Each structure stands twice: as C-alpha cells, then as structure tokens.
C-alpha cells in the first residue's frame, strides 16, 4: 500500500478509536464508579497519541480531541481544544527528545497531562470564583486521576496497535 494511503488510513483508525472512547466515556464510564468517581479517558488518549506520533501530529490530533471534549462538556467552550493542542505539542516534543516511546512514558505523560488539566479546571471554575475549596480537588480530581491511571492500558494498547500496524513508528523496546 502507498505510504500516503497508509498514513491516511492510520489517522482514520486513530479517529475511530477515539470516537469509540468518546462513546465509552459518555455511555458506559459514568456507570463505572469507584467511590462515586468515574474515569476520564479522553485526555489520556489524546496524550498517548502525542507520545506515539510526536509533537505536531500530536498537537493536530489534540485539536480534534479537544473539540470533541468541548462538544461533550458544553460549559468548557474551547478550553479542552487549546489545552490538548498545547499538551500534544509539548508531550510529543518531550518524548521525542528525552524518552523512549513505551507504555511507561505514555502512561506517565498522559497521567501528568490529565492531572494538569484537572488542576487547571478546578482552579478556573471552582477555586478562583470560590465555589469550592482546595478540599474538592482532593475529593474529586485526585480519585479521578488515580482511577483513570488504572485504565491506561485499555487506552494505550489499541492506539499502540494502530501505530505499529499502520504507521512507520519506531519500534518499542
């Protein structure tokens, strides 16, 4: 198959996997609760694509992923789109420069990205307008991050399979 077609097909499969995660996030995961908190896999998936593909492709995918998240969570408007774009660019560049493309680096980057996003959203919507205190961060955001971190293999392996089967990505060690 022509390399251009392989790339197009790979990105279509990434989008398909992400859309399946969107359906899972909105229809199944709200019922999968641990201590009243459900996981958030969409930021994790966006960060993992950035790890696997690099800075610019990760940023472009982040625009798409963030647009999907902003459409799902209407009160956030363009926050996810801007955040996923910037984090995709940063994560992709950092991994390319300092880390090996592996499950460990993908899990670490995605959990850090989710943590920064949660802290930013808590700061913007709850701490600054004084709707809630810092305790809400520990009661909601930290359990969500931990629960989401437990499910990172379920996100990583399908995305890694797309990268390996359809991409010209580096081999994992």
C-alpha positions, -999 to +999 in steps of 0.1 A: +000+000+000+012+035-008+027+053+022+003+082+019-027+059+020-012+041+050-009+075+068-044+085+059-058+051+070-038+052+102-052+086+112-087+075+103-083+045+126-069+068+154-101+089+150-123+058+150-106+045+182-110+080+198-147+081+188-152+047+204-136+061+235-160+091+233-189+067+232-175+046+260-168+078+281-203+092+276-224+059+278-206+034+299-180+050+321-205+072+340-218+039+354-184+026+363-178+044+395-152+039+423-161+060+454-185+080+433-159+090+407-157+077+371-125+078+350-118+102+322-101+085+293-103+112+266-074+134+278-053+102+283-060+091+247-050+125+233-017+125+252-009+089+242-013+098+205+011+126+211+036+102+226+033+078+197+033+103+169+053+133+180+047+170+186+030+184+155+008+154+148+000+151+185-010+188+185-032+184+154-049+153+169-052+173+202-072+199+183-096+172+171-098+155+205-103+188+224-130+198+200-148+165+208-144+171+246-156+207+243-186+195+224-194+169+251-189+193+280-205+225+268-196+246+298-159+245+289-161+260+254-126+259+239-106+250+270-100+214+260-092+222+224-065+247+234-052+225+262-050+193+241-033+212+213-006+226+236-001+195+256+001+174+224+028+196+211+047+196+243+043+159+251+053+149+216+084+170+216+095+160+251+091+123+243+109+126+210+138+144+228+141+127+261+121+094+263+115+062+245+081+055+231+068+029+255+038+022+277+056+037+307+063+070+290+028+071+275+012+063+309+033+089+327+027+116+302-010+110+300-015+109+337+006+141+341-015+158+314-048+147+330-035+160+363-026+194+349-059+196+331-079+188+363-059+212+384-064+240+358-102+233+355-105+232+393-086+264+396-106+282+369-141+270+378-140+264+415-111+279+434-109+313+418-146+321+419-147+305+454-174+280+445-154+252+463-122+249+482-090+230+478-106+200+495-128+195+464-096+190+444-085+161+466-120+146+468-128+147+431-098+153+409-072+130+427-095+099+427-104+106+390-068+108+381-060+076+400-089+057+386-081+069+351-045+059+355-056+023+363-073+021+329-044+035+308-035+000+294-070-002+279-063+031+260-027+025+252-027-009+236-053-001+209-035+031+200-002+014+200-016-013+177-027+014+152+007+030+154+025-003+149+003-018+122-004+012+101+024+037+109+061+039+103+066+044+141+097+034+159+098+000+175+092-001+212+119-016+234 
